[in-house]
Amino acid sequence: MHGTRDLVTDTLERVTRPVDVMHEICHQLSPYQLEERPITGQTVIYKDLSIDSLAVMDIVMELEDRFDVFIPINTVAEIHTVEELAGAILTLQARRGAFPLRTGPAPAAWCGTVRSGGRGRRRRLP
């Protein structure tokens, strides 16, 4: 039989904090930064980064694995900013019952000052 302590520990291990989602997204996108502009919640993925659609799909698959969610392709097509991507992940986790969803805009500071040593891919698709 499981005690209260086991139940609380199990629940805490499944909780993903919004800051963790933003940090992971920023980490995944950092190789595609242009110049030394930091990645924030307001970063427009295709406009502000040097990234193509194939790289975005690779990153989405990595994030799906990391956070145990499935982002439908029609949802991916509607995502423009880092904040929207994080929101999609958090919403899907909340629907799954992994943790309570906090609403409101994501603080820009969640990404901190993630910077890349390189510029990533040069080719951009519209």
N, CA, C and O of each residue as an XYZ file, in Angstrom:
504
protein
N       0.837     -1.176      0.000
C       0.000      0.000      0.000
C       0.886      1.244      0.000
O       1.904      1.290      0.689
N       0.493      2.239     -0.769
C       1.248      3.478     -0.868
C       0.812      4.456      0.208
O      -0.380      4.644      0.448
N       1.790      5.075      0.850
C       1.482      6.076      1.856
C       1.360      7.453      1.219
O       1.605      7.634      0.026
N       0.977      8.409      2.040
C       0.823      9.785      1.577
C       2.145     10.323      1.038
O       2.165     11.012      0.017
N       3.241     10.015      1.714
C       4.548     10.486      1.285
C       4.874      9.970     -0.131
O       5.382     10.729     -0.956
N       4.589      8.705     -0.413
C       4.831      8.147     -1.747
C       3.989      8.847     -2.791
O       4.476      9.139     -3.883
N       2.728      9.123     -2.473
C       1.830      9.790     -3.410
C       2.317     11.206     -3.707
O       2.327     11.622     -4.866
N       2.717     11.944     -2.686
C       3.216     13.307     -2.872
C       4.507     13.283     -3.686
O       4.666     14.095     -4.597
N       5.417     12.387     -3.384
C       6.676     12.288     -4.119
C       6.420     11.957     -5.577
O       7.029     12.559     -6.461
N       5.521     11.001     -5.849
C       5.199     10.630     -7.218
C       4.599     11.817     -7.971
O       4.951     12.060     -9.126
N       3.701     12.553     -7.328
C       3.071     13.714     -7.963
C       4.097     14.790     -8.255
O       4.070     15.379     -9.335
N       4.993     15.061     -7.334
C       6.016     16.092     -7.541
C       6.963     15.736     -8.675
O       7.416     16.619     -9.403
N       7.267     14.452     -8.834
C       8.160     14.037     -9.908
C       7.521     14.260    -11.276
O       8.241     14.441    -12.258
N       6.191     14.252    -11.368
C       5.515     14.430    -12.650
C       5.228     15.886    -12.969
O       4.840     16.202    -14.094
N       5.410     16.780    -12.006
C       5.097     18.188    -12.206
C       6.188     18.847    -13.045
O       7.377     18.725    -12.754
N       5.759     19.542    -14.082
C       6.672     20.311    -14.903
C       6.356     21.775    -14.666
O       5.225     22.219    -14.858
N       7.355     22.509    -14.250
C       7.150     23.930    -14.009
C       7.250     24.688    -15.325
O       8.046     24.320    -16.189
N       6.453     25.742    -15.492
C       6.532     26.553    -16.711
C       7.948     27.052    -16.993
O       8.355     27.138    -18.152
N       8.693     27.377    -15.952
C      10.059     27.857    -16.157
C      10.929     26.757    -16.771
O      11.828     27.052    -17.558
N      10.672     25.499    -16.419
C      11.430     24.390    -17.007
C      11.117     24.229    -18.492
O      12.005     23.935    -19.292
N       9.856     24.421    -18.853
C       9.457     24.333    -20.258
C      10.146     25.437    -21.062
O      10.727     25.178    -22.116
N      10.077     26.662    -20.558
C      10.712     27.783    -21.264
C      12.220     27.582    -21.371
O      12.810     27.849    -22.417
N      12.835     27.120    -20.309
C      14.284     26.900    -20.333
C      14.659     25.863    -21.393
O      15.615     26.057    -22.144
N      13.910     24.773    -21.449
C      14.208     23.724    -22.436
C      13.999     24.224    -23.862
O      14.798     23.918    -24.746
N      12.936     24.986    -24.095
C      12.696     25.546    -25.430
C      13.840     26.467    -25.818
O      14.356     26.387    -26.933
N      14.239     27.343    -24.903
C      15.351     28.263    -25.189
C      16.636     27.498    -25.467
O      17.407     27.867    -26.354
N      16.863     26.444    -24.716
C      18.054     25.615    -24.937
C      18.026     24.986    -26.338
O      19.033     24.984    -27.045
N      16.869     24.457    -26.726
C      16.733     23.826    -28.043
C      16.897     24.836    -29.180
O      17.435     24.498    -30.235
N      16.437     26.070    -28.972
C      16.485     27.091    -30.024
C      17.800     27.877    -30.059
O      18.074     28.568    -31.039
N      18.603     27.783    -29.021
C      19.809     28.615    -28.934
C      20.775     28.483    -30.117
O      21.408     29.479    -30.467
N      20.926     27.318    -30.751
C      21.828     27.254    -31.910
C      21.342     28.090    -33.109
O      22.106     28.315    -34.047
N      20.118     28.538    -33.086
C      19.534     29.255    -34.217
C      19.415     30.764    -33.967
O      18.784     31.478    -34.746
N      20.020     31.239    -32.885
C      19.969     32.665    -32.575
C      20.683     33.477    -33.646
O      21.700     33.059    -34.199
N      20.124     34.639    -33.919
C      20.761     35.595    -34.806
C      21.504     36.607    -33.945
O      20.950     37.160    -32.995
N      22.749     36.837    -34.286
C      23.587     37.778    -33.547
C      23.586     37.399    -32.073
O      23.666     36.216    -31.739
N      23.499     38.371    -31.203
C      23.530     38.099    -29.767
C      22.209     38.445    -29.090
O      22.168     38.677    -27.882
N      21.124     38.480    -29.873
C      19.809     38.752    -29.297
C      19.375     37.597    -28.418
O      19.401     36.451    -28.867
N      18.972     37.859    -27.163
C      18.512     36.759    -26.309
C      17.164     36.227    -26.794
O      16.375     36.951    -27.402
N      16.924     34.973    -26.518
C      15.637     34.364    -26.831
C      14.712     34.630    -25.646
O      15.054     34.330    -24.502
N      13.545     35.192    -25.928
C      12.557     35.482    -24.884
C      11.233     34.846    -25.279
O      11.124     34.223    -26.336
N      10.246     35.004    -24.440
C       8.913     34.497    -24.750
C       8.321     35.140    -25.985
O       7.500     34.529    -26.668
N       8.725     36.367    -26.284
C       8.188     37.100    -27.429
C       8.978     36.840    -28.715
O       8.629     37.387    -29.761
N      10.016     36.032    -28.666
C      10.792     35.714    -29.858
C       9.893     35.015    -30.874
O       9.270     33.998    -30.569
N       9.833     35.571    -32.091
C       9.065     34.962    -33.176
C       9.991     33.938    -33.832
O      11.041     34.293    -34.369
N       9.601     32.691    -33.783
C      10.490     31.593    -34.149
C      11.041     31.720    -35.560
O      12.257     31.645    -35.739
N      10.198     31.909    -36.570
C      10.689     31.958    -37.948
C      11.264     33.317    -38.332
O      12.043     33.404    -39.282
N      10.904     34.363    -37.626
C      11.362     35.705    -37.978
C      12.652     36.082    -37.246
O      13.574     36.634    -37.847
N      12.712     35.784    -35.957
C      13.823     36.230    -35.127
C      14.959     35.223    -35.020
O      16.008     35.532    -34.455
N      14.763     34.025    -35.553
C      15.786     32.987    -35.490
C      16.143     32.522    -36.899
O      15.345     32.654    -37.826
N      17.334     31.984    -37.047
C      17.762     31.438    -38.329
C      17.443     29.946    -38.325
O      18.318     29.113    -38.088
N      16.181     29.623    -38.591
C      15.711     28.249    -38.458
C      14.755     27.918    -39.598
O      14.008     28.778    -40.063
N      14.784     26.674    -40.040
C      13.851     26.257    -41.082
C      12.808     25.308    -40.490
O      12.906     24.895    -39.334
N      11.819     24.976    -41.300
C      10.692     24.177    -40.806
C      11.116     22.779    -40.370
O      10.531     22.231    -39.436
N      12.107     22.195    -41.012
C      12.574     20.865    -40.620
C      13.196     20.907    -39.226
O      12.946     20.026    -38.403
N      13.997     21.924    -38.968
C      14.607     22.065    -37.640
C      13.537     22.301    -36.576
O      13.639     21.777    -35.467
N      12.512     23.087    -36.908
C      11.418     23.314    -35.952
C      10.729     21.994    -35.623
O      10.446     21.716    -34.458
N      10.461     21.189    -36.634
C       9.800     19.904    -36.381
C      10.691     18.987    -35.535
O      10.189     18.271    -34.668
N      11.996     19.003    -35.775
C      12.916     18.221    -34.944
C      12.849     18.671    -33.493
O      12.817     17.847    -32.579
N      12.829     19.986    -33.287
C      12.761     20.536    -31.935
C      11.428     20.179    -31.284
O      11.386     19.810    -30.110
N      10.350     20.286    -32.038
C       9.028     19.932    -31.498
C       9.023     18.467    -31.059
O       8.492     18.145    -29.996
N       9.601     17.588    -31.856
C       9.646     16.169    -31.476
C      10.485     15.960    -30.216
O      10.129     15.151    -29.360
N      11.585     16.677    -30.103
C      12.409     16.592    -28.890
C      11.615     17.054    -27.668
O      11.657     16.424    -26.611
N      10.894     18.161    -27.830
C      10.092     18.694    -26.727
C       8.950     17.754    -26.370
O       8.621     17.598    -25.194
N       8.338     17.122    -27.377
C       7.280     16.145    -27.111
C       7.828     15.001    -26.266
O       7.186     14.572    -25.307
N       9.007     14.507    -26.618
C       9.620     13.424    -25.850
C       9.971     13.884    -24.436
O       9.721     13.174    -23.462
N      10.541     15.056    -24.338
C      10.991     15.587    -23.044
C       9.825     15.796    -22.069
O       9.939     15.506    -20.878
N       8.710     16.303    -22.593
C       7.582     16.649    -21.721
C       6.400     15.690    -21.839
O       5.332     15.939    -21.278
N       6.596     14.589    -22.572
C       5.591     13.527    -22.683
C       4.238     14.061    -23.153
O       3.204     13.812    -22.533
N       4.272     14.801    -24.266
C       3.048     15.324    -24.881
C       3.113     15.060    -26.384
O       4.172     14.735    -26.922
N       1.981     15.201    -27.045
C       1.909     15.141    -28.498
C       1.274     16.443    -28.966
O       0.138     16.751    -28.606
N       2.014     17.212    -29.774
C       1.505     18.478    -30.292
C       0.996     18.226    -31.707
O       1.794     17.947    -32.603
N      -0.308     18.316    -31.926
C      -0.856     18.079    -33.266
C      -0.252     19.047    -34.290
O       0.050     20.195    -33.965
N      -0.081     18.578    -35.515
C       0.548     19.369    -36.570
C      -0.205     20.673    -36.827
O       0.417     21.690    -37.133
N      -1.533     20.660    -36.708
C      -2.282     21.901    -36.912
C      -1.993     22.905    -35.795
O      -2.045     24.112    -36.027
N      -1.695     22.429    -34.603
C      -1.306     23.313    -33.507
C       0.084     23.882    -33.758
O       0.321     25.069    -33.532
N       0.996     23.045    -34.223
C       2.361     23.509    -34.538
C       2.302     24.620    -35.575
O       3.046     25.596    -35.477
N       1.434     24.487    -36.561
C       1.321     25.494    -37.621
C       0.836     26.838    -37.090
O       1.114     27.875    -37.692
N       0.116     26.833    -35.974
C      -0.417     28.068    -35.396
C       0.527     28.724    -34.396
O       0.252     29.825    -33.920
N       1.623     28.072    -34.077
C       2.582     28.595    -33.094
C       3.563     29.527    -33.797
O       4.194     29.159    -34.787
N       3.675     30.742    -33.262
C       4.591     31.723    -33.848
C       5.705     32.119    -32.894
O       6.835     32.345    -33.327
N       5.407     32.206    -31.606
C       6.400     32.675    -30.645
C       6.815     31.563    -29.689
O       6.153     30.529    -29.587
N       7.911     31.794    -29.002
C       8.391     30.865    -27.991
C       7.343     30.700    -26.896
O       7.102     29.590    -26.421
N       6.728     31.795    -26.503
C       5.692     31.755    -25.478
C       4.504     30.886    -25.912
O       3.952     30.146    -25.098
N       4.115     30.970    -27.167
C       3.012     30.150    -27.668
C       3.385     28.667    -27.661
O       2.546     27.817    -27.364
N       4.631     28.359    -27.985
C       5.088     26.969    -27.952
C       5.052     26.440    -26.527
O       4.582     25.328    -26.286
N       5.546     27.226    -25.587
C       5.508     26.817    -24.178
C       4.069     26.655    -23.715
O       3.743     25.699    -23.012
N       3.209     27.586    -24.107
C       1.804     27.504    -23.727
C       1.137     26.244    -24.250
O       0.328     25.631    -23.554
N       1.476     25.855    -25.480
C       0.909     24.629    -26.053
C       1.330     23.408    -25.243
O       0.511     22.533    -24.964
N       2.593     23.348    -24.869
C       3.092     22.218    -24.084
C       2.410     22.180    -22.720
O       1.956     21.127    -22.273
N       2.344     23.330    -22.069
C       1.728     23.390    -20.739
C       0.238     23.043    -20.787
O      -0.267     22.359    -19.897
N      -0.461     23.506    -21.812
C      -1.878     23.210    -21.962
C      -2.097     21.718    -22.174
O      -2.996     21.127    -21.577
N      -1.272     21.110    -23.025
C      -1.408     19.673    -23.275
C      -1.117     18.862    -22.018
O      -1.783     17.860    -21.758
N      -0.138     19.283    -21.247
C       0.149     18.576    -20.002
C      -1.001     18.742    -19.011
O      -1.361     17.798    -18.307
N      -1.569     19.934    -18.959
C      -2.684     20.180    -18.036
C      -3.891     19.328    -18.412
O      -4.571     18.786    -17.540
N      -4.153     19.211    -19.701
C      -5.272     18.364    -20.155
C      -5.051     16.918    -19.776
O      -5.997     16.184    -19.490
N      -3.796     16.518    -19.775
C      -3.454     15.153    -19.418
C      -3.530     14.953    -17.907
O      -3.531     13.824    -17.419
N      -3.593     16.064    -17.176
C      -3.715     15.972    -15.723
C      -2.387     15.907    -15.013
O      -2.328     15.510    -13.850
N      -1.310     16.290    -15.692
C       0.007     16.203    -15.085
C       0.215     17.261    -14.010
O       0.940     17.013    -13.046
N      -0.395     18.423    -14.145
C      -0.257     19.479    -13.154
C      -1.269     20.572    -13.432
O      -1.781     20.653    -14.548
N      -1.574     21.414    -12.463
C      -2.504     22.512    -12.698
C      -1.876     23.565    -13.588
O      -0.694     23.879    -13.446
N      -2.653     24.108    -14.499
C      -2.171     25.115    -15.447
C      -2.291     26.493    -14.833
O      -3.351     26.878    -14.338
N      -1.184     27.239    -14.871
C      -1.197     28.632    -14.452
C      -1.422     29.470    -15.684
O      -0.763     29.265    -16.704
N      -2.335     30.404    -15.608
C      -2.620     31.232    -16.763
C      -1.879     32.544    -16.665
O      -1.348     32.899    -15.613
N      -1.848     33.260    -17.771
C      -1.184     34.550    -17.815
C       0.058     34.475    -18.672
O       0.531     33.385    -18.994
N       0.588     35.620    -19.041
C       1.758     35.625    -19.914
C       2.996     35.091    -19.204
O       3.140     35.225    -17.988
N       3.868     34.497    -19.969
C       5.119     33.994    -19.423
C       6.106     35.143    -19.269
O       6.266     35.948    -20.187
N       6.762     35.228    -18.130
C       7.749     36.284    -17.967
C       8.871     36.137    -18.991
O       9.335     35.028    -19.257
N       9.299     37.252    -19.558
C      10.373     37.227    -20.559
C      11.653     36.676    -19.953
O      12.484     36.117    -20.668
N      11.821     36.825    -18.653
C      13.048     36.378    -17.993
C      13.174     34.865    -17.936
O      14.244     34.366    -17.589
N      12.122     34.107    -18.265
C      12.212     32.659    -18.201
C      13.329     32.113    -19.065
O      13.927     31.093    -18.721
N      13.622     32.753    -20.158
C      14.685     32.280    -21.018
C      16.034     32.765    -20.544
O      17.063     32.261    -20.996
N      16.055     33.715    -19.659
C      17.327     34.223    -19.172
C      18.128     34.818    -20.305
O      17.609     35.560    -21.139
N      19.381     34.484    -20.320
C      20.254     35.008    -21.365
C      20.884     33.848    -22.121
O      22.107     33.750    -22.227
N      20.042     32.980    -22.639
C      20.536     31.850    -23.412
C      21.173     32.389    -24.686
O      20.533     33.095    -25.466
N      22.416     32.052    -24.879
C      23.132     32.530    -26.060
C      23.831     31.353    -26.714
O      24.182     30.372    -26.058
N      24.018     31.467    -27.976
C      24.641     30.393    -28.738
C      26.007     30.842    -29.224
O      26.220     32.015    -29.531
N      26.923     29.895    -29.287
C      28.234     30.209    -29.838
C      28.193     30.301    -31.353
O      29.036     30.969    -31.952
N      27.229     29.643    -31.981
C      27.132     29.655    -33.441
C      25.831     30.259    -33.896
O      24.994     30.651    -33.083
N      25.667     30.331    -35.193
C      24.465     30.940    -35.733
C      23.459     29.909    -36.220
O      22.391     30.281    -36.707
N      23.770     28.635    -36.102
C      22.797     27.635    -36.546
C      22.710     27.595    -38.049
O      23.656     27.961    -38.746
N      21.589     27.158    -38.542
C      21.387     27.038    -39.987
C      21.131     28.402    -40.589
O      20.530     29.274    -39.962
N      21.593     28.570    -41.802
C      21.447     29.848    -42.477
C      20.161     29.939    -43.277
O      19.615     31.030    -43.440
N      19.668     28.820    -43.777
C      18.510     28.841    -44.652
C      17.234     29.058    -43.862
O      17.016     28.401    -42.844
N      16.395     29.962    -44.314
C      15.109     30.212    -43.676
C      14.008     29.994    -44.678
O      14.105     30.422    -45.828
N      12.968     29.333    -44.245
C      11.802     29.133    -45.088
C      10.704     30.065    -44.623
O      10.614     30.350    -43.429
N       9.863     30.551    -45.529
C       8.793     31.469    -45.114
C       7.795     30.806    -44.193
O       6.838     31.446    -43.757
